[in-house]
Amino acid sequence: MENNFEEKSHEGKPQENGGLTFKEIKDLEQPLLEILETLGPKIERGEYTHIVGDDASGRLVALVFREIFNLLSYKSFDTKFIAGTRYYEGGFNEGYDKKKLEVKTYLAGQNPERVLIVTDFISTGRSLLPVVESLQELEVDFDIATICIEYPESDNLQNFPMEKVTLGYKSSRTEPLPAIYDQHHLAGVVKKSFNLHSTKKDNSDPKDIAEARRDIKKLAGVVVKKYKESRQSQETA
């Protein structure tokens, strides 16, 4: 039978991945713990009313954060996804202005008070700018959580609000991009530069997507448990 699905990601035996199926998801554990060292107390205090996930590959990280919020935050919150892109229909100026207007109108309708923007990887910050600038214009406070950032001292990021960014690690020759990056078949969605939201990816394997969601729940539980243990240890030290 012809295989119509994309090539499988780095599956392994669950016992090799801490009980998880996908190594890409298991590898998020340490960066997430690094991020929670800074943002965990804010989540526990219920400071965020919304998570905004950067689709498409950033969706998986946002889903992990949603599970973490469910376990840590005592307040209700909403999770929204916006298709991020560095390329815009009609060229950057015209295409960007159109995309930002759509993003701003959409976010204004969600009535956010404080937002956590979540992504897997930041290079130039360009794909997040429509969300960032929309929230700034709406005078909504926000933080940004990213698993990885490439060249944080780059001139490409000089206009990006780096003071808002909490990261898991910096990429380098010895620390490559997160394996979760570009794993659209596990996210189950694809994006186009002119769309506000991603759409369902037709050739993804539903079994992979379901297993990835189970991995996300398990990972969130592990991360929250270790975070709480670390906090307790710090408080009693």
C-alpha positions in Angstrom: 0.0 0.0 0.0 1.3 3.5 -0.9 2.2 5.6 2.1 0.5 9.0 1.8 1.8 10.3 5.1 4.9 12.3 5.7 8.1 10.7 6.9 7.9 9.8 10.6 9.7 11.9 13.1 12.1 10.6 15.7 10.0 8.0 17.3 11.6 5.8 19.9 10.7 3.3 22.5 8.7 5.0 25.3 11.1 3.7 27.9 13.9 5.6 26.1 12.0 8.9 26.0 10.8 9.0 29.6 7.5 7.3 28.7 6.9 9.5 25.6 6.6 8.4 22.0 8.3 11.3 20.3 11.8 12.4 21.2 11.1 15.9 19.8 8.5 16.4 22.6 10.7 14.8 25.3 13.5 17.2 24.3 11.3 20.1 25.3 11.6 19.2 29.0 14.7 21.0 30.0 14.0 24.2 28.0 10.5 24.3 29.6 12.0 24.0 33.1 14.3 26.9 32.3 11.4 29.0 31.1 9.3 28.2 34.2 12.1 29.3 36.5 11.1 32.9 35.3 7.5 32.6 34.2 6.2 29.9 36.6 5.3 32.2 39.5 3.4 34.5 37.1 1.4 31.5 35.8 0.7 30.3 39.4 -0.6 33.8 40.3 -3.0 33.7 37.3 -1.5 36.8 35.7 -2.1 35.7 32.1 -5.6 35.7 30.6 -4.5 34.4 27.2 -1.9 32.2 25.6 -1.3 33.1 21.9 0.5 30.3 20.1 2.6 30.9 17.0 1.4 28.4 14.3 2.4 26.1 12.8 5.3 24.3 14.5 4.9 26.5 17.6 1.5 25.0 18.2 2.9 22.0 20.0 4.8 24.2 22.4 1.7 26.3 23.0 -0.3 23.1 23.7 2.3 22.1 26.3 1.9 25.5 28.0 -1.8 25.1 28.0 -1.5 21.9 29.9 1.0 23.6 32.3 -1.4 26.4 32.8 -4.1 23.9 33.6 -1.9 22.4 36.3 -0.5 25.6 37.7 -2.9 28.5 37.2 -5.9 29.0 39.5 -7.6 31.4 37.0 -9.3 30.5 33.8 -7.5 31.5 30.5 -8.0 31.2 26.8 -5.6 29.7 24.2 -5.6 31.2 20.7 -3.4 30.4 17.6 -2.3 32.8 15.0 -0.3 31.8 11.9 3.1 33.4 12.0 5.1 34.2 8.9 8.2 36.1 7.8 6.8 36.5 4.3 3.8 38.5 3.2 1.5 38.5 0.2 2.1 41.7 -1.9 5.5 42.4 -0.4 6.5 43.1 3.2 5.0 46.6 3.6 1.6 46.1 2.1 1.3 42.4 3.2 2.5 43.1 6.7 0.1 46.0 7.3 -2.8 43.9 6.1 -1.8 40.9 8.3 -1.3 43.2 11.4 -4.7 44.8 11.0 -6.3 41.3 10.9 -4.3 40.2 13.9 -5.1 43.4 15.9 -8.8 43.2 15.1 -8.9 39.5 16.1 -7.0 40.1 19.4 -9.0 43.1 20.3 -12.1 40.9 20.1 -10.6 38.5 22.6 -10.4 41.2 25.3 -7.0 40.1 26.6 -5.6 41.6 29.8 -2.2 40.0 29.8 -0.8 37.6 27.2 1.8 34.9 27.0 3.0 34.6 23.4 4.5 31.1 22.9 6.7 29.9 20.0 9.3 27.2 19.4 12.0 29.3 17.8 13.0 32.9 17.2 15.4 34.0 14.5 14.5 37.5 13.4 11.3 37.9 15.4 9.6 38.9 12.2 6.9 36.3 12.3 5.8 37.5 15.8 5.8 41.2 15.0 2.1 41.4 14.0 1.1 40.0 17.4 3.7 42.0 19.3 2.9 45.3 17.7 -0.9 44.7 17.9 -0.7 44.1 21.6 1.5 47.2 22.1 -1.0 49.3 20.2 -3.9 47.8 22.2 -1.9 48.6 25.4 -2.0 45.0 26.5 1.0 43.7 28.5 2.6 40.5 27.3 5.6 38.2 27.7 7.2 35.9 25.1 8.3 32.3 25.8 10.4 30.6 23.2 12.2 27.2 23.4 15.1 28.5 21.5 16.5 31.7 20.1 19.1 32.0 17.3 21.8 34.7 17.6 20.1 36.8 20.3 22.7 39.6 19.7 21.8 39.8 16.0 21.0 43.1 14.4 17.8 41.4 13.0 16.4 41.6 16.6 17.3 45.2 17.4 13.7 46.3 17.0 12.3 43.3 18.8 11.3 43.6 22.5 14.0 41.2 23.8 13.3 42.4 27.3 10.0 40.5 27.1 11.6 37.2 26.0 12.2 34.2 28.3 14.0 31.4 26.5 14.9 27.8 27.1 18.3 28.0 25.4 20.3 29.7 22.7 21.1 27.7 19.6 24.7 27.3 18.5 27.0 24.8 16.7 26.8 22.6 19.8 23.1 23.4 20.6 21.1 23.0 17.4 17.6 24.2 16.7 14.9 22.3 18.7 13.9 19.1 17.1 10.3 20.1 17.4 10.9 22.9 14.9 9.0 22.4 11.6 7.3 19.2 12.8 4.1 20.2 11.2 2.8 16.7 10.8 2.7 16.4 14.6 1.0 19.7 15.0 -1.6 18.6 12.3 -1.8 22.1 10.8 -0.2 24.1 8.0 -0.1 27.9 7.4 -0.1 30.3 4.5 1.3 33.8 4.8 -2.0 35.5 4.0 -4.1 33.5 6.4 -4.9 34.6 10.0 -5.1 31.0 11.2 -3.6 27.7 10.2 -5.6 25.0 8.5 -5.8 21.3 9.0 -2.9 19.4 7.3 -4.5 16.8 5.1 -1.7 14.3 4.9 -0.8 14.1 8.6 -1.2 10.7 10.3 -4.1 11.0 12.9 -2.4 8.4 15.0 0.8 10.5 15.2 -1.2 13.6 16.1 -3.1 11.7 18.9 0.1 10.2 20.2 1.7 13.6 20.2 -1.2 15.1 22.2 -0.8 12.3 24.8 2.9 13.0 25.0 2.2 16.7 25.6 -0.1 15.9 28.6 2.6 13.5 30.0 5.4 16.0 29.5 3.4 18.9 31.1 2.8 16.7 34.2 6.5 15.8 34.5 7.6 19.5 34.0 5.2 20.8 36.6 6.2 18.1 39.1 9.9 19.0 38.7 9.1 22.7 38.8 7.2 22.4 42.1 10.0 20.3 43.6 12.6 22.9 42.6 10.5 25.7 44.1 10.0 23.8 47.3 13.7 23.1 47.5 14.5 26.8 47.0 12.0 27.8 49.7 13.3 25.4 52.3 17.0 26.1 51.5 
